[in-house]
Amino acid sequence: MRVKVSVTLSADLVDDARGLGLNMSRIVEAALIEGTKAERIRRQKDRAALDEDGDDPG
């Protein structure tokens, strides 16, 4: 399922992307997929580091 969202982007960037015929929705979606993967990995590493140190985060 796809949902409609609103984002704010630089007008120059949007004009440039449109001029190149780029599909901004697909590009933003791909970037969010990569960003969420990277953030999940970062958080897993943080949790693992806390576990190794014996610290209790909560």
Protein Blocks (a to p, Z undefined) as FASTA:
>chain_A
ZZdddddddfklmmmmmmnopafklmmmmmmmmmmmmmmmmmmmmmmmmmmnopafZZ
